[in-house]
Amino acid sequence: MSTSRVRVIASVPGGIGNFGPGLDVLGCALTGARDEVIAEWSQTAGITILDAGHPQLPNDPTKNTASIAAAAVIRAATSRGVRLSHPGIAFTIKKGLPLSGGQGGSAASAVAGAVAANALIWPIDSGLQQNELLACALEGEEAVAGRHLDNIAPSLLGGIVLVRSLNPIEVVKIPAPTGLRIVLATPTQQLTTMRARSVLPLEVPRSIVVHQLAQVAAIIAACHSNDLALLGRAMDDRIAEPARLSLLPGFADAKLSALAAGSLGVSISGAGPTAFALSDSEIAASKIAHAMQSAYQRAGLVCTVRICEIDTQGAIVKDA
């Protein structure tokens, strides 16, 4: 199969995994920082990484999330009899998202790698379907952060996404409430997903499970009814957040400060260390951002803040 594309750019948003109480099942994509993968044909077989995008990221294609996902796309293509126009694909990765920052950076790179390879191999408007791309990106994410789709699915599809099932893959897009502003507060700390997952409890009392189920259901109801107050009240995570408090200096004070400044709800973004706070206006979000930044400074941590909205575009591909 031939393709007219010789070089493409896949741009993918980061976001919030474990959206509030939605551990491994709810995530949302956010406007602002994005990861990019520039893919072009190469005479070197397989995937070659020309630039990993960050000194701490591997150039070894067997260890980089973007290239692992892309290799899965190539296997899916060749298994269907597709003949590549060149021996391999070369990647240049541009990291707009922080490493181990709780903003879905590894998932975004995995999605970008899968989407870029898919766009290069197949003609426009053809190629792997949604769930196939999710499965390929999941291979990349699993290598560094574990087997979960709550960051991958929003990065690919945009919006707020519920992961109903991993096997078989089934994801459901949830309406994004209008008027929602999300403050991201990122202290100068790295926390790997693996480390953050290691402290999660193996067993949870039934009362907490029931509470958690009710909050996830409330989030779905709030999004469908555009009830931002209910959405904020539902950001009550009693499983991951209490377990991870000891790994997140300054978070407890930042949460209290954000709520005092008018936030509708506060929780940990993904595995942390980034925290997020919900607001119903830009003015309120600015006050909340200042309050959270000050709280982290009191803990001796430099903190960057940004105000986001829900990104409804997801992954974007264009010719380079």
MARPA-426186 format. One line per 2 residues: number of its first residue (from 1); their letters; for each residue z, y, x of N, C-alpha, C. Coordinates in steps of 0.001 Angstrom, whole numbers, m for minus. Each point is the difference from the previous one (the first is absolute). Example, Ala and Ser with C-alpha at 12.3 -4.5 7.8 and 13.67 -1.06 7.14 Angstrom:
2
1	as	7800,m5690,13190,0,1190,m890,0,1200,900 ~ m720,1050,m350,60,1190,820,730,1090,m770
END
This chain:
320
1	ms	0,m1193,854,0,1193,m854,0,1241,889 ~ m853,955,m299,m46,1239,785,713,1115,m734
3	ts	400,989,712,657,1152,m603,m486,1253,682 ~ m138,1074,m771,m470,1256,573,1115,759,693
5	rv	1236,m417,m218,1119,701,607,216,m455,1431 ~ 180,959,881,249,m332,1400,1382,465,450
7	rv	610,924,m759,1322,533,378,650,569,m1250 ~ 1216,m423,m297,683,468,m1204,1421,428,345
9	ia	560,825,m867,1398,407,111,718,m412,m1283 ~ 1074,m733,146,868,m323,m1139,1278,808,145
11	sv	296,813,m1023,1195,846,m11,933,m492,m1099 ~ 1267,m232,371,923,m684,m912,1348,730,m38
13	pg	559,223,m1199,1302,672,m77,1163,m930,297 ~ 1091,585,441,1256,m720,72,721,161,m1327
15	gi	1270,m285,6,725,144,m1257,1401,m560,76 ~ 506,m359,m1161,1363,m515,m138,m80,m1435,m494
17	gn	501,m931,802,203,m1361,m473,1420,m124,m527 ~ 283,m1101,m681,1343,m173,m603,360,1239,m817
19	fg	m911,492,m815,204,1261,m716,1303,m57,m787 ~ 1064,644,536,1317,m73,m630,503,m1433,m12
21	pg	254,m555,m1183,502,m1366,m117,m1099,m1059,84 ~ m1239,418,196,m1127,m930,m70,m262,m753,1282
23	ld	1005,m647,574,m120,m713,1259,m1157,m995,m39 ~ m1007,254,825,m1183,m858,151,m925,m36,m1212
25	vl	340,710,m1084,m843,m90,m1199,m558,1335,m472 ~ 530,1116,483,m486,1318,m430,m276,876,1212
27	gc	m1130,680,m24,m315,942,1061,m886,1104,m521 ~ m77,1085,743,m887,1098,m393,m637,603,1235
29	al	m1232,490,m177,m713,692,1067,303,1486,m83 ~ 56,665,1152,362,1416,43,m1095,835,659
31	tg	m131,1224,m469,m936,932,613,507,416,1370 ~ m914,477,830,399,494,1317,m490,m909,1107
33	ar	923,m427,842,m353,m781,1194,m716,m1290,m369 ~ m1029,m331,803,m786,m1207,m216,m309,m662,1336
35	de	m250,m1299,m40,m526,m715,1158,m1507,m145,m157 ~ m700,11,1124,m1452,m170,m22,m422,m1088,983
37	vi	m1031,m728,m385,m662,m934,906,m1482,339,18 ~ m507,269,1195,m1437,196,194,m553,m1323,512
39	ae	m940,m560,m736,m565,m1299,350,m1479,147,316 ~ m433,m666,1061,m1416,16,386,m372,m1353,579
41	ws	m1269,m311,m86,m472,m1275,530,144,m44,1517 ~ 242,m1206,505,227,m185,1432,m722,m1263,475
43	qt	m382,m9,1265,m612,m1181,597,1056,m1012,462 ~ 1267,388,m94,1098,m913,342,428,m763,m1247
45	ag	75,m1303,93,333,m817,m1165,1402,305,m534 ~ 141,m145,m1311,1292,219,m635,336,1467,m151
47	it	1293,303,m34,466,1380,m131,456,510,1361 ~ m477,1168,362,448,676,1221,694,1300,m404
49	il	1143,273,605,713,1252,m290,m238,959,1157 ~ m743,1052,m278,m268,1024,1012,1201,912,183
51	da	694,278,m1099,1176,871,28,924,m448,m1122 ~ 1224,m400,347,954,m490,m999,671,1119,m777
53	gh	m186,1243,446,534,1129,m745,1384,447,400 ~ 697,m808,808,1348,363,432,359,m872,1201
55	pq	691,564,1002,348,m771,1195,836,m1252,m285 ~ 764,13,m1100,856,m1146,m306,m731,m1098,m774
57	lp	m1232,255,m400,m740,m990,m777,m904,m831,910 ~ m154,m1295,m291,m756,m885,886,m1511,178,m109
59	nd	m668,m64,1138,m1456,m56,32,m506,m1429,m163 ~ 896,m960,118,m352,m1401,m212,m352,m202,m1475
61	pt	m1246,m371,m312,m409,m112,m1405,731,m1101,m774 ~ 647,m931,717,751,m1047,m692,1399,460,m401
63	kn	370,1222,424,1351,493,m277,16,1314,m771 ~ m1165,595,m222,m76,1286,m702,m307,m234,m1476
65	ta	735,655,m880,m146,m253,m1436,m1419,272,m497 ~ m617,1073,498,m1341,365,m461,m1024,m1060,374
67	si	69,m464,1243,m985,m975,465,246,m1389,m583 ~ 1259,m359,m229,301,m1290,m641,m593,m24,m1406
69	aa	168,1103,m724,m561,82,m1356,m1524,m37,37 ~ m581,693,977,m1463,21,118,m546,m1383,343
71	aa	709,m720,869,m422,m1356,352,m8,m897,m1233 ~ 962,203,m896,35,m770,m1250,m1215,321,m868
73	vi	m420,1266,1,m1190,390,m747,m1238,m679,589 ~ m99,m23,1321,m1144,m652,648,m40,m1488,m353
75	ra	1162,m657,27,40,m1426,m354,m451,m213,m1439 ~ 449,890,m898,m409,m121,m1408,m1504,184,m148
77	at	m560,929,780,m1437,252,m75,m807,m1179,533 ~ 371,m484,1176,m771,m1093,605,138,m1295,m789
79	sr	1141,m186,m667,174,m1200,m820,m950,m15,m1193 ~ m527,1171,m333,m963,100,m1100,m1441,56,505
81	gv	m144,m273,1257,m1347,m34,544,m538,1335,460 ~ 847,1028,47,m442,1318,450,m186,m33,1518
83	rl	m1124,497,460,m270,94,1437,186,1448,446 ~ 915,206,944,255,1351,495,m1205,505,782
85	sh	m262,1295,m120,m1151,578,687,240,163,1494 ~ 1266,m81,423,373,101,1408,1101,m1024,277
87	pg	254,m317,1259,1042,m993,309,1398,384,m471 ~ 304,1283,m3,1361,389,m367,106,1432,m477
89	ia	1250,429,m190,299,1341,m507,1031,644,918 ~ m202,1272,318,952,756,821,752,992,m889
91	ft	1312,104,228,871,873,m785,541,1143,856 ~ 15,1187,m586,781,1123,507,984,362,m1095
93	ik	1279,m122,296,1040,204,m1014,658,1355,205 ~ 161,740,m1079,687,1291,39,1231,m77,m896
95	kg	1182,103,619,1256,m126,m722,499,1362,m462 ~ m47,220,m1302,592,1205,m552,1406,m254,m501
97	lp	335,m1275,m182,1308,m396,m525,917,m427,1143 ~ 1296,239,m139,923,m338,1088,187,m1500,156
99	ls	341,m434,1213,310,m1395,261,1433,m296,m435 ~ 177,m1113,m685,1335,m435,m442,741,1135,m683
101	gg	m727,724,m854,579,1169,m651,260,m161,m1483 ~ m334,m1165,m564,232,m196,m1422,m1011,697,m879
103	qg	m1190,273,535,m1049,647,m799,m1252,m869,m128 ~ 156,m1291,217,m1107,m920,m204,m1077,67,1056
105	gs	353,339,1235,m994,168,1052,m718,m1285,368 ~ 728,m1112,118,m655,m1258,376,m907,m483,m1124
107	aa	439,183,m1241,m822,m403,m1143,m1257,843,m91 ~ 134,1305,238,m1163,884,m63,m1033,m385,1048
109	sa	456,m330,1215,m931,m414,1046,m667,m1320,m356 ~ 753,m923,m583,m574,m1280,m402,m1075,198,m1065
111	va	306,837,m976,m980,287,m1051,m1223,687,583 ~ 223,965,881,m1118,718,604,m891,m948,799
113	ga	608,m936,722,m778,m961,758,m828,m896,m895 ~ 601,m494,m1076,m720,m868,m929,m1125,747,m698
115	va	292,1195,m457,m990,792,m732,m1154,421,907 ~ 308,389,1229,m1041,425,931,m944,m1151,332
117	an	577,m1167,299,m833,m1164,311,m851,m392,m1209 ~ 596,29,m1166,m721,m348,m1226,m1183,935,m234
119	al	222,1298,221,m1059,996,m214,m1122,m128,1019 ~ 359,m411,1220,m1013,m122,1048,m865,m1249,m208
121	iw	619,m1071,m452,m696,m1282,m120,m944,m43,m1192 ~ 472,498,m1132,m782,m121,m1229,m687,1314,m369
123	pi	m1101,m68,m747,m610,1224,m538,974,711,m929 ~ m263,1269,m268,845,797,m893,101,m664,m1367
125	ds	1196,62,m589,288,m551,m1327,m50,m1520,m44 ~ 173,m641,1140,115,m1455,11,1088,m368,995
127	gl	217,m1296,183,1039,m427,927,1159,m653,m708 ~ 1142,m80,688,1171,m656,m562,552,772,m1188
129	qq	549,m741,m939,617,610,m1166,1440,426,322 ~ 607,704,m947,1320,594,207,1027,m994,537
131	ne	190,m1112,m684,1037,m947,413,m324,m669,1324 ~ m1289,m145,309,m389,m558,1289,349,966,1129
133	ll	m239,1282,m218,378,997,999,1518,60,167 ~ 722,m108,m1106,1463,m18,80,472,m1189,835
135	ac	m628,m1162,m206,390,m1197,759,m279,176,1491 ~ m1119,610,338,m325,236,1419,980,981,624
137	al	292,1099,m712,960,981,515,1388,m613,125 ~ 328,m901,m910,1304,m659,37,173,m817,1282
139	eg	m1084,m573,503,86,m737,1266,443,927,1135 ~ m553,1209,20,389,956,1029,1429,466,m157
141	ee	395,313,m1211,1358,481,m266,1035,m1079,281 ~ m337,m1227,m371,950,m1098,181,351,m215,1467
143	av	m948,287,878,215,m219,1428,1089,897,578 ~ 241,1159,m626,971,947,582,1150,356,m938
145	ag	m206,m170,m1302,1014,508,m937,400,m979,m1089 ~ m606,m1168,m47,344,m958,m1041,m1033,m37,m1114
147	rh	125,m1002,m843,m1002,m263,m1027,356,718,m1302 ~ m485,1219,m156,229,757,m1229,m1131,1008,m189
149	ld	m268,335,m1244,m1151,843,m363,385,1379,m511 ~ 1290,324,m35,407,1231,m670,m469,1264,714
151	ni	m345,m87,1284,m654,1123,676,m1518,m171,39 ~ m445,m1226,187,m1433,m261,125,m763,385,m1260
153	ap	484,m446,m1155,m744,224,m1251,m182,1488,m315 ~ 1053,838,97,m220,1432,m239,m920,644,1034
155	sl	82,m444,1264,m877,564,1025,m1460,m270,m332 ~ m294,m1170,m527,m1378,m337,m356,m425,672,m1307
157	lg	846,m86,m1006,m385,407,m1355,396,1429,m349 ~ 986,556,709,556,1287,m374,964,m152,m1164
159	gi	760,1059,m273,902,22,m1144,1279,m784,202 ~ 601,m386,m1112,1206,m834,m25,m433,m1398,m407
161	vl	461,m1003,728,m482,m1361,m223,1172,m969,m101 ~ m87,m881,m994,956,m1089,m175,m631,m1285,532
163	vr	716,m694,866,m455,m1291,505,623,m1083,m882 ~ m804,m540,m915,532,m1026,m902,118,m1346,697
165	sl	m937,m288,891,10,m1304,642,m709,70,1348 ~ 514,m776,958,m655,m145,1304,m907,m1215,45
167	np	351,m1041,m745,m774,m1239,8,m111,m551,m1423 ~ m1106,301,m682,m1160,766,461,295,1500,m4
169	ie	m799,760,749,190,1444,42,m343,610,m1352 ~ 945,768,m533,m249,794,m1210,780,1303,108
171	vv	m707,1100,m35,636,1316,58,m442,818,m1213 ~ 877,900,m423,m248,798,m1203,233,1473,315
173	ki	m1001,833,m238,179,1439,205,776,601,m1156 ~ 951,861,349,863,660,m973,m389,1479,m61
175	pa	m18,604,m1181,m359,1428,m73,925,857,858 ~ m581,931,741,806,917,811,448,1170,m858
177	pt	1301,278,m70,477,1116,m824,m543,1337,493 ~ m280,883,m908,m465,1338,376,1202,879,343
179	gl	m218,934,922,1061,938,367,987,m527,1014 ~ m171,m1254,435,952,m587,933,m252,494,1420
181	ri	1056,422,658,m33,343,1409,974,m929,732 ~ m418,m459,1175,827,m917,776,258,610,1376
183	vl	1258,152,341,398,501,1310,226,m1189,919 ~ m673,7,1144,244,m999,1037,784,643,1128
185	at	1102,m609,360,823,496,1111,72,m1098,1055 ~ m536,294,1190,m85,m1005,1050,820,430,1211
187	pt	1155,m645,217,800,311,1186,m624,m636,1241 ~ 387,488,1165,m543,m510,1269,623,m1347,323
189	qq	m509,m1005,m659,497,m1355,183,m1122,m958,m358 ~ m119,m1094,726,m916,m1060,m380,803,m1195,m479
191	lt	m475,m613,m1078,668,m1180,m539,m1083,m966,m452 ~ m113,m1122,683,m1044,m945,m360,316,m674,m1333
193	tm	m1048,m379,m694,175,m702,m1274,764,m1305,209 ~ m315,m709,1080,684,m1263,280,1501,207,143
195	ra	402,1053,719,1432,279,176,629,352,m1329 ~ m676,837,m789,555,419,m1286,95,m1176,m975
197	rs	m950,m926,77,41,m1158,m897,1075,m988,410 ~ 368,13,1277,976,m974,496,1389,196,m604
199	vl	292,1192,m491,1337,261,m557,48,m190,m1513 ~ m1114,m332,m621,2,m200,m1446,812,m1239,m365
201	pl	738,57,m1091,830,m1153,m390,m858,m1192,m419 ~ 458,m1208,326,m703,m1214,m404,283,m359,m1452
203	ev	1156,418,m475,376,m243,m1399,486,1303,m613 ~ m302,180,m1295,359,1225,m713,678,m376,m1315
205	pr	1133,621,m324,662,m310,m1270,m916,261,m1200 ~ 186,m786,m1033,m839,123,m1195,52,1394,m598
207	si	1158,628,11,128,1336,m586,m893,1012,723 ~ m129,m142,1314,m855,908,774,m1468,m297,m273
209	vv	m343,m1277,m106,m1378,m364,m330,m400,586,m1350 ~ 886,m131,m976,m284,541,m1339,m183,1510,78
211	hq	889,675,727,m122,1451,158,m1327,364,651 ~ m360,m725,1062,m1233,308,728,m1224,m190,m889
213	la	m22,m1064,m778,m1110,m239,m922,m124,1135,m1012 ~ 1136,470,m476,m15,1086,m982,m571,1280,597
215	qv	322,274,1276,m508,1225,626,m1517,m70,238 ~ m490,m1165,419,m1448,m155,195,m721,174,m1324
217	aa	553,m593,m1059,m598,171,m1330,24,1464,m431 ~ 1081,696,347,113,1414,m357,m1045,835,744
219	ii	m285,m361,1253,m1038,717,751,m1351,m147,m687 ~ m328,m1211,m418,m1272,m235,m683,m66,812,m1288
221	aa	1092,m17,m779,45,758,m1253,m124,1495,264 ~ 684,486,1043,m27,1428,324,m1398,452,400
223	ch	m689,m829,757,m1359,362,423,m956,44,m1188 ~ 147,m930,m909,m876,m29,m1172,305,1143,m974
225	sn	1267,424,m53,380,1060,m939,90,1370,664 ~ m259,52,1301,89,1237,768,1395,632,m87
227	dl	1003,m849,57,1389,440,m94,586,50,1415 ~ m76,1171,638,440,128,1384,1511,m160,134
229	al	747,414,m998,1454,m145,69,384,m1479,20 ~ m642,m799,m851,258,m1439,m18,m427,m635,1327
231	lg	m1122,446,529,m467,m508,1285,1053,242,1086 ~ 573,1188,m12,1029,316,982,1244,m854,m161
233	ra	431,m194,m1235,1208,m815,m237,m221,m1446,431 ~ m1241,m451,m82,m310,m1393,340,m41,m243,1514
235	md	81,1059,808,23,m171,1465,1397,m431,443 ~ 462,m1094,m546,1356,m490,244,m77,m1413,570
237	dr	m209,m77,1291,m178,m1270,695,1350,m522,464 ~ 399,m1163,m507,1298,m564,374,m135,m1266,848
239	ia	m1204,m239,514,m203,m1149,890,m301,461,1426 ~ m1149,627,209,m408,362,1363,756,1210,531
241	ep	182,1021,m844,610,1241,500,1411,m216,534 ~ 897,m663,m729,1343,m207,559,m21,m837,1284
243	ar	m903,m976,61,m61,m878,1171,m480,742,1236 ~ m820,1030,m195,m621,686,1130,704,1295,398
245	ls	1055,374,m683,675,1266,295,452,84,1451 ~ 496,m1098,546,513,26,1371,m1112,216,1021
247	ll	m1260,m246,m391,m1134,188,908,m590,1407,m104 ~ 507,794,m949,m628,1283,m313,1003,1152,105
249	pg	335,428,1213,940,1113,152,m528,1260,m668 ~ 881,646,m736,m360,1252,m661,m556,m168,m1396
251	fa	m416,m1214,m380,m641,m168,m1304,948,291,m1162 ~ 1224,m517,84,932,174,m1121,228,1481,m300
253	da	203,806,1050,197,1445,m188,m1278,664,m494 ~ m1148,m438,531,m1277,574,m436,m242,m280,m1475
255	kl	367,m1185,m454,m165,m338,m1417,873,886,m883 ~ 1274,133,369,902,851,m780,m485,1448,1
257	sa	m470,459,1134,m483,1380,116,m1236,221,m858 ~ m888,m963,m33,m1209,114,m807,345,37,m1483
259	la	914,m852,m421,408,m18,m1413,687,1315,m369 ~ 827,520,901,665,1276,m255,m1002,1148,m91
261	ag	m1122,m136,711,m1039,1040,m18,m942,m135,m1189 ~ 216,m1028,m830,m788,m121,m1226,m970,m1161,m52
263	sl	56,m909,982,m913,m1138,m40,287,m890,m1204 ~ m1065,m560,m562,124,m900,m1145,470,m1382,426
265	gv	m287,m365,1249,375,m1314,500,m369,m109,1469 ~ 761,m804,737,m189,m118,1452,136,m1458,397
267	si	m809,m414,969,147,m1347,541,m649,m70,1377 ~ m26,m1210,566,m600,m239,1308,m1480,m289,m193
269	sg	m821,600,846,m1436,m262,m40,m299,m1249,812 ~ m493,m1027,m662,m283,m1256,680,1254,m564,633
271	ag	m101,m355,1277,1147,m535,718,824,1099,661 ~ m438,1286,m127,654,1093,690,m601,177,1384
273	pt	398,1032,729,1107,919,m270,m342,1157,m945 ~ m1291,151,m383,m357,1093,m904,713,m172,m1332
275	af	478,1106,m536,568,26,m1341,m929,804,m903 ~ 41,m279,m1299,m808,792,m919,853,484,m1164
277	al	m404,1156,m519,699,601,m1137,m1028,485,m1013 ~ 277,m212,m1272,m922,374,m1066,359,1364,m567
279	sd	m1040,747,m386,194,1328,m566,m1077,269,m1047 ~ 272,966,m861,m968,317,m1058,m721,1321,237
281	se	196,608,1185,m709,1248,289,m64,236,1497 ~ m945,829,415,m155,317,1415,1184,808,518
283	ia	498,930,m832,1132,843,408,1241,m849,225 ~ 274,m902,m961,1157,m886,137,m155,m917,1201
285	as	m1219,m482,225,m242,m896,1125,283,693,1330 ~ m331,1278,94,259,754,1234,1498,109,268
287	ki	791,231,m1044,1455,74,160,564,m1353,429 ~ m526,m1050,m596,461,m1352,322,m346,m344,1446
289	ah	m1205,349,415,m429,m275,1373,931,682,1001 ~ 337,1249,m256,898,741,885,1376,m660,40
291	am	493,m416,m1167,1324,m623,m63,34,m1307,782 ~ m1057,m799,m101,m37,m1282,709,m118,211,1505
293	qs	m822,945,378,m167,298,1423,1324,449,608 ~ 720,837,m713,1292,488,492,1009,m1139,121
295	ay	m47,m936,m957,932,m1128,28,m243,m873,1231 ~ m1246,m277,294,m294,m801,1189,378,747,1277
297	qr	m178,1305,3,394,785,1167,1500,m77,230 ~ 769,m43,m1083,1452,m145,130,361,m1344,625
299	ag	m871,m978,m192,218,m1325,593,m543,m84,1417 ~ m524,1134,498,m518,34,1358,m1416,m502,144
301	lv	m742,m18,m1116,m1365,m511,14,m995,1094,m373 ~ m1020,158,816,m1109,873,m380,m755,m683,m1132
303	ct	m368,759,m996,m629,m578,m1182,m1214,827,m403 ~ m1120,m672,m205,m1182,673,m540,m86,m284,m1492
305	vr	m454,984,m754,m121,m166,m1451,m1408,387,m449 ~ m465,m622,m1035,m1243,427,m628,65,m323,m1482
307	ic	m720,794,m761,m26,m160,m1452,m1345,m611,m390 ~ 41,m1084,m744,m1202,m758,m340,m148,m132,m1509
309	ei	m1173,m460,m377,m267,m459,m1354,m496,m1429,85 ~ m161,m647,m1126,m581,m1338,m10,m1477,103,362
311	dt	m418,m776,983,m1408,m59,386,m713,m982,m921 ~ m968,481,m760,m690,m852,m963,m1313,m562,532
313	qg	m381,398,1229,m1281,m456,538,72,m1333,698 ~ 1069,m237,743,76,m1222,783,m959,45,1180
315	ai	m538,m1149,363,m886,m99,1160,m1347,669,m278 ~ m480,753,984,m1274,705,m93,m862,m423,1187
317	vk	m1265,m271,m267,m939,m370,1066,m1136,1007,31 ~ m370,402,1199,m1157,886,160,m735,m365,1272
319	da	m1268,375,51,m791,m246,1210,437,979,1087 ~ 89,m501,1223,433,846,1107,m1212,616,705
END
